[in-house]
Amino acid sequence: MKKLGLTIFAVAVLALPLCAQVSTVKVDIPFEFVAGNATVAPGQYDVKFLSGSVVQLTGKDSYYLIANPDDPAGRSDQPKLVFTRFGDQYFLSRIAFASTSRDFAPSRTERELAKSAATRQARQEIVIAMR
């Protein structure tokens, strides 16, 4: 039993440096947008991939978003946020770094706008580079 406890402790201690290697990237977003179920104000945000599929946006407020699993095809040498735009509404759809790319499921409003014949033609993809 002591050996098992010591093994679990050793694994936890060795895993700590891996958890600490989370990179943060800054981005200025000039428009209000929807991320998950939250409406996010324009401003400067720190973007950080946390464990699993969790992404943290930190600005005036913090938002924790659940993303789809890594999509190697969406990775980018230049870190970027990708938004889908319908008229004057923006929806966060992807965050891409060189090491990972995460897509976000469309919100109910975004799905409804995508189904509408009038907005299908007005759909645009907006890309913002991060630093």
Sequence and secondary structure as in RCSB ss.txt:
>XXXX:A:sequence
MKKLGLTIFAVAVLALPLCAQVSTVKVDIPFEFVAGNATVAPGQYDVKFLSGSVVQLTGKDSYYLIANPDDPAGR
SDQPKLVFTRFGDQYFLSRIAFASTSRDFAPSRTERELAKSAATRQARQEIVIAMR
>XXXX:A:secstr
 HHHHHHHHHHHHHHHHHHH   EEEEEE S EEETTEEE SEEEEEEE STTEEEEESSSEEEEE  S  GGG 
 SS EEEEEEETTEEEEEEEE SS EEE    HHHHHHHHSHHHHTTEEEEEEE  
